[in-house]
């Protein structure tokens, strides 16, 4: 939904573009292209996808940027193709080969057995080729300089990891996981477990929070829509910002109560959940995120500007 143009450059447009990111494009480059296409004043992405990767990349415009953190923290889904017999410095095909096996000698049964160790709560050592920072410097920049620094293992959740194909020296996995999971690390660790090395050759994100492939649109399709129907056509392709938190219980407030929440007050409402975050609506209008406090009231957590004001 568009709001009145202000002094700053660009349109005040609120909503989420679920981009089907192309391979070879960085997440920030994708964000800037979409921001330019929409002529948006403000935009932000919801966590990086590797340049090699394709798939679901929610991009937030305007007030929807306040939902970015919730999407960053959401669960993800991936489909990946992994090549056995070759280990690389980055865990994918863009890195240097550091280990090579002419004969992998691995069966489907061995792969299935090894995958058992990747289900549930696991510890991962973040790759050097990652956006994590050391003393303010992204690790991938240090890696490109040939440097390796100590990293702390992180616990992630693998809800499911299924072998969907295995032909010659390549296999395909479908993975559902928590935020912060590195698929390249899974490929590298799997290769080590199988004793033959492995790396990612293709990666597609199928889901980010409540957004899936079915919600996504390619950049070329956005260009075509703008050429055919202008900004109005583009705006119709935006997902409403509350879809970013569709997993949260919703609480509808009457106008007077909503006004109190907008002014920072906690309010008592019937049928509230016992705890946690909720979606807040003033009648039908989404106004942001609330949290249930110790008194059982709902307090404002992250409010958005009413686009109709």
Secondary structure, DSSP 8 states (H G I E B T S, - for coil): -EE---SSSSBEE-EEEEEEE-TT--HHHHHHHHHHHHTBS-EEESS---TT-EEEEEEEEGGGGGGHHHHHTS-EEEEEEEEESEEESSSBTTS-EEEE-S-----HHHHHHHHGGGSEEEEEE--SSSS-EETTEEHHHHHHTT------EEEEEEEEEEEEEEETTEEEEEEEE-TT--HHHHHHHHHHHHTS-EEEEEEEEEEETTEEGGG-B-HHHHHHHHHHHHHHHHHTT-B-GGGGGTTSEEEEE-HHHHHHHHTT--B--TT--SSSEEEEEETTEEEEEEEE-TTS-EEEEEE---TT-
